[in-house]
Amino acid sequence: MDSEIGKRYVEREESRGRFKQEALASWTAYKETGRHLTGQEVRVWLSSWGTDDEKAIPERHE
């Protein structure tokens, strides 16, 4: 049982590490280019998932 708890802990920490790396890479790209999506643009895109009118990811802009 302890090994299962340890395994889940390691998986969770690795996932957090990947998330942090992706977030830092996104922040670096934003600082370099200024290109972004607004929260509203992301919400509209995500709300279309699984519908008959599913949208492609919006283009980033300055």
N, C-alpha and C positions, 0 to 999 in steps of 0.2 A: 504494500500500500504506500509506503513512504517513497518508493521509487516512482510511483505514478504521480504523486504530488510534486516531486522534484522535476519530473519530466514536464508537467504542465507549467511549472514555474519557469523553467528554461525556455519553453516555447513562447510564453507570454513576454518574457524579457527580450527575446530575440525579435518578436513582433514589434515591441515598443522601439527597439533600436532601429529596425527598418523604417518605421513610421517617422522617427526623428530624422534619419538620413534623408528621406524623401522630402520632408518639410524644409530642411535646411537647403537642399538642392533647389527647391521651388523658390525659396526666399532669395537665394543667390541669383537665380535666373531673373526674378522680378527686379532686383536691384540693378542688374546689368542691362535689362531691356526695357523695363517699365511696363511690359505687356502683362495683362491680367484679365480675369473675369470678375464681375461683381457677384456678390452673394445672390442677388435676384436672378442673374443670368444662370447661375448654377442651380438654383431652386427650380426654375422653369424647366431646365434641361432634365434634372433628376425626376421631376414630377411626370415627365413624359415617358419614363421607362415603363415597359410592360403594357403600354397602350397601343392602339392602332396607329397613333400619330407620334411614335417614338422619334425623337429628334437626335441629330448628330451633335457631338460636343460643339459648343459655340467657339468661334475663332477668338483668340485672345486679342486684346487691343490696348492701346495706350490710354 
